[in-house]
Amino acid sequence: MAHRILTALLVALAVLILPACQKEAPKDAQNQVVAPTNPSDSMAWRKYVQAVAKVYAPTDQNSRFYAIYTDYQQDAEKTARQIEQIKTQIAPGLAQGTLLMYASPDSALMAEIIEKAYENPRADALKGTKVIFVGKAAEAERVQAAVGAWGAEFVLHEVQ
């Protein structure tokens, strides 16, 4: 229950920041937002994800922006729920202009969640949408392959 409340809070915060944000991230945006060094510091990571969301959130009030955050070393039950949540969200397809942001201090786990959630692609169901992966470059290729099969544009916000 707390996980759902925190996820809803993160999404609500992302929606609240929409008017003050730019449409595209500047080239040096990844250097402007510094990731926490302790992957177990959930509050610091949530603040980091909010700052990253501000970089990418569109100024258009009609755009949809959804953020999914996964805690470091979260349990298998929460992971399974997130996979199902994402599957349910993308299954019918999404409106053009929708942004989906996936972030975690556990980049490999988030990549695994995305791969499993996107494992049965419907070509072009996400055409015109953008998936922002906030993680390590080492996982970028596999995430890009998973979301690309659905027709989504892939953006890596590399955590360094």
Backbone bond lengths (Angstrom), bond angles and torsions (degrees), N, CA, C in turn:
res aa  C-N    CA-C-N  psi(-1)  N-CA   C-N-CA  omega(-1)  CA-C   N-CA-C  phi
1 M - - - 1.442 - - 1.532 110.73 -
2 A 1.318 116.30 -43.87 1.464 120.07 179.65 1.515 110.78 -62.74
3 H 1.350 116.50 -35.94 1.464 120.87 179.58 1.534 110.06 -63.17
4 R 1.323 116.86 -42.82 1.462 120.85 179.60 1.524 110.73 -65.54
5 I 1.321 116.49 -39.11 1.461 120.22 179.03 1.523 109.72 -65.34
6 L 1.332 117.15 -43.62 1.468 120.35 179.75 1.519 110.99 -65.15
7 T 1.343 117.25 -40.42 1.467 120.64 178.15 1.517 109.73 -64.07
8 A 1.337 117.08 -44.00 1.461 120.80 178.54 1.523 110.51 -62.48
9 L 1.323 116.96 -39.25 1.457 121.11 178.51 1.526 110.63 -63.34
10 L 1.315 116.83 -43.58 1.458 121.17 179.52 1.524 110.71 -62.29
11 V 1.325 116.98 -43.59 1.463 120.92 178.44 1.524 109.77 -64.53
12 A 1.328 117.24 -43.26 1.463 120.72 179.40 1.524 110.85 -61.43
13 L 1.312 116.73 -41.68 1.464 119.88 178.59 1.523 111.17 -64.38
14 A 1.327 116.15 -39.39 1.462 119.88 177.99 1.524 110.44 -62.57
15 V 1.320 116.95 -40.46 1.452 120.91 179.31 1.531 111.01 -66.68
16 L 1.320 117.46 -38.84 1.458 120.82 -179.06 1.526 112.55 -65.82
17 I 1.309 116.86 -27.99 1.462 119.12 -177.15 1.522 113.49 -87.97
18 L 1.312 117.85 -5.14 1.460 120.81 -175.89 1.529 114.63 -51.14
19 P 1.321 120.33 -48.78 1.458 119.05 -175.20 1.526 114.23 -62.82
20 A 1.306 118.17 -26.38 1.460 120.68 -174.57 1.520 113.25 -93.30
21 C 1.325 117.50 6.10 1.459 119.78 -171.96 1.518 112.58 -110.32
22 Q 1.326 115.02 160.55 1.440 121.68 178.41 1.531 110.29 -86.31
23 K 1.336 116.20 162.45 1.459 120.39 -179.01 1.517 111.43 -76.52
24 E 1.304 118.02 -44.89 1.459 122.18 -179.83 1.522 109.82 -118.84
25 A 1.302 115.27 146.77 1.457 119.47 179.03 1.521 110.15 -75.28
26 P 1.324 117.36 136.06 1.455 119.31 174.48 1.528 109.94 -64.84
27 K 1.307 116.10 156.53 1.463 121.18 -177.50 1.524 112.83 -55.67
28 D 1.324 116.86 -34.81 1.460 119.92 -177.45 1.535 112.92 -94.88
29 A 1.337 117.20 12.30 1.469 121.11 -176.53 1.522 111.91 -61.10
30 Q 1.311 115.86 -33.49 1.454 118.24 -178.16 1.521 111.69 -67.79
31 N 1.307 117.10 -22.38 1.457 120.41 177.41 1.525 111.69 -87.73
32 Q 1.332 117.97 -16.05 1.454 121.97 -177.93 1.520 112.19 -81.18
33 V 1.320 117.58 -26.86 1.459 122.38 -177.73 1.528 107.58 -110.07
34 V 1.311 116.54 117.09 1.462 121.22 -174.19 1.531 109.90 -100.39
35 A 1.322 115.10 127.16 1.466 120.91 179.64 1.529 110.78 -74.29
36 P 1.328 116.23 144.81 1.468 119.91 175.31 1.528 110.37 -62.86
37 T 1.299 116.32 151.34 1.462 120.19 -179.21 1.526 112.77 -86.96
38 N 1.323 117.16 -22.47 1.463 121.06 -179.58 1.530 109.60 -97.64
39 P 1.334 118.46 108.53 1.465 119.98 -178.07 1.531 113.74 -65.14
40 S 1.305 117.59 -19.02 1.471 121.65 -179.95 1.528 113.52 -84.56
41 D 1.325 117.81 -8.36 1.461 121.96 -179.06 1.530 108.86 -83.90
42 S 1.316 115.59 84.38 1.463 122.25 -174.25 1.530 112.68 -59.46
43 M 1.301 117.53 -41.64 1.471 120.03 -178.84 1.529 111.39 -64.86
44 A 1.311 117.34 -42.78 1.463 120.66 178.23 1.523 110.48 -64.14
45 W 1.319 117.25 -38.63 1.457 120.86 178.97 1.519 111.38 -68.30
46 R 1.301 117.01 -38.07 1.471 119.67 178.17 1.532 110.32 -64.82
47 K 1.324 117.29 -39.42 1.462 120.70 176.37 1.532 110.43 -64.48
48 Y 1.306 115.54 -39.98 1.473 120.54 177.47 1.531 110.41 -61.21
49 V 1.325 116.53 -46.29 1.469 121.14 -179.65 1.530 109.96 -62.44
50 Q 1.318 117.72 -38.91 1.465 120.94 176.71 1.530 110.70 -62.24
51 A 1.322 116.67 -40.72 1.464 120.65 179.08 1.526 110.72 -66.30
52 V 1.324 116.82 -40.04 1.467 120.47 177.13 1.525 109.80 -64.94
53 A 1.321 117.03 -41.10 1.470 120.93 178.83 1.523 110.63 -58.22
54 K 1.329 117.08 -38.35 1.471 120.89 179.43 1.527 111.18 -62.37
55 V 1.312 116.56 -32.12 1.464 121.17 -179.18 1.529 110.71 -68.30
56 Y 1.324 117.24 -38.05 1.460 121.29 -172.46 1.522 115.06 -101.97
57 A 1.312 118.35 -18.35 1.462 120.92 -174.74 1.527 110.33 -62.30
58 P 1.315 116.11 136.61 1.468 119.83 -178.99 1.529 111.54 -75.34
59 T 1.319 115.58 156.27 1.461 120.09 176.70 1.519 110.81 -81.93
60 D 1.317 117.18 -17.54 1.462 122.74 -178.78 1.527 110.21 -71.47
61 Q 1.301 117.69 118.11 1.467 122.69 -179.20 1.529 111.95 -63.38
62 N 1.326 118.12 -21.15 1.454 121.14 -178.00 1.520 113.08 -83.02
63 S 1.308 117.25 -11.64 1.462 120.81 179.77 1.516 110.46 -74.97
64 R 1.307 114.91 152.30 1.462 120.78 177.76 1.521 108.75 -107.04
65 F 1.316 115.82 135.94 1.460 121.82 -178.95 1.523 107.93 -133.41
66 Y 1.321 115.94 120.24 1.463 121.15 -179.91 1.522 108.91 -123.42
67 A 1.318 116.31 135.15 1.462 121.43 178.58 1.521 109.76 -122.01
68 I 1.318 115.30 133.64 1.462 122.01 175.30 1.522 106.62 -118.48
69 Y 1.312 115.79 125.45 1.458 122.22 -179.72 1.530 108.72 -117.06
70 T 1.320 115.79 136.12 1.461 122.05 178.02 1.519 108.51 -119.37
71 D 1.339 115.91 127.23 1.462 120.62 178.06 1.523 111.53 -67.68
72 Y 1.310 114.58 156.23 1.456 121.59 176.27 1.527 109.08 -64.89
73 Q 1.314 116.32 129.68 1.468 124.00 178.22 1.530 112.58 52.86
74 Q 1.338 116.15 40.91 1.464 118.02 178.25 1.522 109.89 -68.77
75 D 1.326 116.27 157.25 1.453 120.75 -175.15 1.530 112.35 -73.15
76 A 1.321 114.75 163.78 1.462 121.86 -175.95 1.526 112.42 -62.65
77 E 1.320 117.48 -33.37 1.464 120.64 -179.62 1.533 111.00 -65.62
78 K 1.320 117.50 -45.22 1.464 121.02 177.73 1.525 110.53 -64.67
79 T 1.316 116.00 -39.33 1.456 120.67 179.32 1.524 110.23 -61.99
80 A 1.315 117.11 -45.98 1.469 121.30 179.01 1.527 110.63 -61.44
81 R 1.329 117.73 -40.12 1.472 121.01 178.53 1.531 111.13 -64.69
82 Q 1.320 116.16 -39.40 1.465 118.74 178.86 1.518 111.36 -66.28
83 I 1.311 116.92 -40.38 1.461 120.35 178.18 1.525 109.50 -59.79
84 E 1.320 117.00 -46.31 1.471 120.89 179.13 1.520 111.32 -65.15
85 Q 1.321 117.35 -38.78 1.463 121.30 178.34 1.529 110.39 -60.60
86 I 1.311 117.06 -45.01 1.464 121.28 -179.80 1.520 109.93 -67.04
87 K 1.328 117.90 -44.13 1.468 120.92 178.24 1.522 110.91 -56.64
88 T 1.320 115.97 -45.03 1.466 121.12 179.97 1.525 110.74 -63.42
89 Q 1.318 116.21 -38.99 1.460 120.82 -178.44 1.523 111.91 -67.31
90 I 1.331 117.75 -42.82 1.465 119.77 -173.34 1.524 113.92 -91.74
91 A 1.319 118.45 -17.81 1.462 122.01 -174.66 1.528 114.08 -51.45
92 P 1.323 119.44 -46.50 1.463 118.54 -178.46 1.530 113.30 -78.91
93 G 1.324 117.08 -4.31 1.452 121.33 -173.41 1.524 108.42 90.39
94 L 1.317 116.02 165.08 1.465 120.71 -178.08 1.520 109.98 -130.42
95 A 1.304 115.51 154.17 1.458 121.55 179.94 1.527 110.67 -65.75
96 Q 1.324 114.92 146.36 1.455 119.26 175.70 1.518 109.42 -58.40
97 G 1.315 115.78 143.80 1.454 121.73 -179.45 1.519 113.52 92.12
98 T 1.337 117.16 -6.94 1.464 120.58 179.33 1.526 109.13 -71.34
99 L 1.331 115.23 138.89 1.462 121.53 175.24 1.515 108.45 -114.08
100 L 1.321 116.02 132.13 1.460 122.78 176.09 1.517 106.71 -118.11
101 M 1.311 117.04 123.96 1.457 120.33 178.67 1.522 108.79 -117.06
102 Y 1.334 115.65 128.11 1.460 122.83 178.34 1.518 107.59 -116.97
103 A 1.336 116.45 125.26 1.454 120.56 -174.86 1.514 111.34 -141.82
104 S 1.336 115.20 146.40 1.456 120.96 177.67 1.524 109.75 -168.27
105 P 1.332 116.63 147.92 1.466 118.51 170.92 1.524 110.36 -71.14
106 D 1.327 117.02 -14.66 1.465 123.39 177.57 1.528 108.02 -104.43
107 S 1.325 115.38 79.10 1.456 122.44 -173.22 1.532 112.74 -57.38
108 A 1.318 116.98 -41.38 1.468 120.21 -179.38 1.527 111.02 -64.90
109 L 1.326 117.34 -39.82 1.464 120.55 178.14 1.523 110.23 -65.48
110 M 1.320 117.97 -43.72 1.463 120.16 179.17 1.526 110.70 -62.71
111 A 1.323 117.30 -40.06 1.464 120.15 177.43 1.530 110.34 -61.99
112 E 1.305 116.85 -40.65 1.466 121.63 178.12 1.530 110.84 -63.76
113 I 1.314 117.10 -42.78 1.467 121.60 178.10 1.529 109.91 -60.35
114 I 1.310 116.55 -45.82 1.471 120.87 -179.72 1.516 110.03 -63.13
115 E 1.324 117.70 -46.10 1.461 120.46 179.56 1.529 111.71 -57.37
116 K 1.318 116.35 -44.32 1.469 120.24 -179.09 1.526 111.44 -69.92
117 A 1.316 117.56 -39.27 1.462 120.89 -178.94 1.528 111.95 -69.22
118 Y 1.303 116.39 -31.62 1.466 121.87 -177.20 1.529 112.42 -101.79
119 E 1.323 117.87 16.53 1.468 121.15 -171.46 1.523 115.39 -68.86
120 N 1.310 119.65 -21.69 1.468 121.87 178.37 1.524 109.26 -114.63
121 P 1.331 116.32 78.22 1.468 119.75 -171.53 1.524 114.10 -67.20
122 R 1.325 113.21 147.47 1.458 122.85 170.28 1.527 104.71 -117.43
123 A 1.314 115.46 103.30 1.462 120.43 -175.63 1.524 111.06 -50.78
124 D 1.291 116.18 132.61 1.459 125.46 177.16 1.529 115.05 67.66
125 A 1.336 118.92 7.78 1.463 120.80 176.82 1.530 110.98 -65.99
126 L 1.332 116.20 -24.46 1.465 120.38 179.51 1.530 111.46 -116.11
127 K 1.321 115.79 22.49 1.459 120.24 178.98 1.530 109.02 -60.19
128 G 1.318 115.94 132.51 1.454 120.92 -179.54 1.522 113.46 86.65
129 T 1.335 116.61 2.44 1.461 120.62 175.94 1.523 109.00 -102.98
130 K 1.310 115.26 164.76 1.461 120.14 -179.84 1.523 108.01 -129.12
131 V 1.331 116.03 132.12 1.457 121.98 175.60 1.517 107.93 -108.77
132 I 1.332 115.94 121.81 1.454 121.98 178.97 1.525 107.05 -105.33
133 F 1.310 115.89 117.50 1.459 121.81 178.72 1.517 108.19 -101.49
134 V 1.321 116.70 115.47 1.458 122.54 177.70 1.518 105.78 -97.76
135 G 1.328 114.88 97.47 1.456 119.72 -175.21 1.507 111.79 -169.54
136 K 1.310 115.07 -162.88 1.468 122.07 -178.12 1.533 110.86 -85.89
137 A 1.314 115.24 147.58 1.465 120.92 178.93 1.530 111.48 -61.18
138 A 1.322 117.08 -27.04 1.468 120.68 -179.21 1.529 112.07 -60.55
139 E 1.340 117.56 -28.26 1.466 121.03 -179.80 1.522 113.10 -97.53
140 A 1.310 117.80 -5.81 1.465 121.55 -172.82 1.530 112.94 -58.76
141 E 1.294 117.67 -43.72 1.470 120.72 -175.83 1.528 111.39 -62.31
142 R 1.319 116.87 -43.94 1.467 118.67 -178.69 1.525 112.13 -70.54
143 V 1.329 117.63 -34.74 1.462 120.30 176.54 1.526 109.43 -68.66
144 Q 1.318 116.80 -43.10 1.457 120.83 179.53 1.532 110.81 -60.40
145 A 1.312 117.63 -41.17 1.468 121.00 178.64 1.531 110.87 -63.68
146 A 1.330 116.38 -41.69 1.468 120.22 -178.01 1.526 111.68 -66.09
147 V 1.326 118.19 -48.05 1.463 120.23 -176.81 1.522 111.73 -79.13
148 G 1.329 116.45 -29.16 1.464 120.47 178.34 1.519 112.59 -63.87
149 A 1.314 116.82 -31.79 1.466 120.84 179.05 1.533 111.26 -64.73
150 W 1.320 116.61 -20.99 1.469 122.03 177.90 1.528 111.72 -91.59
151 G 1.328 116.70 -6.62 1.456 120.90 179.81 1.511 114.75 94.89
152 A 1.332 117.49 5.40 1.470 121.49 -178.72 1.531 110.51 -80.98
153 E 1.312 115.27 148.10 1.461 121.04 172.07 1.526 107.40 -80.71
154 F 1.317 116.58 139.08 1.461 122.14 -177.30 1.530 110.60 -105.39
155 V 1.339 116.21 136.24 1.456 122.16 174.25 1.522 107.68 -131.44
156 L 1.312 116.59 129.60 1.462 121.63 175.69 1.524 108.76 -99.82
157 H 1.316 115.72 124.55 1.465 121.23 167.34 1.519 104.17 -107.01
158 E 1.296 115.45 99.48 1.468 120.13 -172.00 1.521 112.12 -74.84
159 V 1.334 113.82 128.08 1.463 121.98 173.89 1.515 105.79 -87.77
160 Q 1.318 115.29 123.42 1.473 118.39 -178.00 1.493 111.55 -114.66
